Amino acid sequence: MKKMPFAMLLLGLSSAFWFTGCDKSSSTEPSVSDKDALSSIIADDALFSADNVLLNDGDPTTTSAMYSLAKTSTAIIPHNWGRKIESFSRTIDFAAITDTTAQATVTHTMTGFLWIRGKYSTSDTAVTTVKKPFTETTTRIARFVRIARSDNPKRNWKISELSAVKGGTAGSGITINEIRFYAGDDTVIVTDPNNTFLKFAKGRGKFVPELSVDPNTPLRVQVTVTSTSPDSDFVTAHRPFWYMNKWIYRAPMLLVSSNANGDGTFIRVYEHSWRGVWMGRHNLLVSALTRSSIFDDAANVSSQIWGVPFIAL
């Protein structure tokens, strides 16, 4: 057997090491699945993270909460109230994922306590705090379209449509019938939230309102509810609003009309107006609480929540 020349042996060993190094440097991490990518897109989008912020009023006993919480319409109890969310979770259910489209139902579950501070009679000198447990959910449906076929599934999809928001407590004693959101020159009317889809791309149909960043842009929301209470309930708007160097998310809505239906129920219309749009992807939420949720310390918390997304560029 002929011996291999020493120079050729060195050349062969050097080539082997060179190819091994190239193969290692060009390797890629395993890509995540489309379902994981879509879940990540939802988790990173501000349109899906607002509920816990907008609806959480915090501890009503603190100074900052006392400033932001709305007072009731009566001079006696309760003096102020608010939600304090203790836990927040998200579930995502995919109805179908095809090669080009996908749809997901996103449900947020919030548990905590409704804090009510007030007096049981006008002669009381001490303020009583009542804490009622609650569980509220919100649901919205997101539709996706494929935009690429790269090695990173997260870059291959984008949200094409998003439904309005619907939620509240189970078996609510108050019903939201309609929301009208007047955003600049745009108007969004919602009567069936999870079947009202707003598009992000231009074309035919309804679109997510897009506004220019401007502290003077007028916005207004009007909501119609059905109630069994002879007196007005508590209907509030939850939206980003910058005032005196702090965010004020909750605002009481003004009762503008109330009509009896003749069957023990009432149709009421509430409105709220404000000015100012800040950059980002936002949600306007409206929550309706039964009067007994606030005035009756033994009644369960009963609510409905509807909402509409909007964008400021």
Sequence and secondary structure as in RCSB ss.txt:
>XXXX:A:sequence
MKKMPFAMLLLGLSSAFWFTGCDKSSSTEPSVSDKDALSSIIADDALFSADNVLLNDGDPTTTSAMYSLAKTSTA
IIPHNWGRKIESFSRTIDFAAITDTTAQATVTHTMTGFLWIRGKYSTSDTAVTTVKKPFTETTTRIARFVRIARS
DNPKRNWKISELSAVKGGTAGSGITINEIRFYAGDDTVIVTDPNNTFLKFAKGRGKFVPELSVDPNTPLRVQVTV
TSTSPDSDFVTAHRPFWYMNKWIYRAPMLLVSSNANGDGTFIRVYEHSWRGVWMGRHNLLVSALTRSSIFDDAAN
VSSQIWGVPFIAL
>XXXX:A:secstr
     HHHHHHHHHHHHHHHHHHHHT       HHHHHHHHHHH GGGTSHHHHS    TTSHHHHHHS B SSS
SS  EEEEEEEEEEEEEEEEEE SSEEEEEEEEEEEEEEEEEE SSTT  S EEEEEEEEEEEEEEEEEEE    
S GGGGEEEEEEE EEEESTT SSEEEEEEEEETTEEEEESSGGG EEESSSSSS B  EE  EEEEEEEEEEEE
EES SS  EEEEE   EETTEE  EEE EEEEEEE SSS EEEEEEEEEEEE SEEEEEEEEEE HHHHH TTS 
  EEEEEEEEEE 
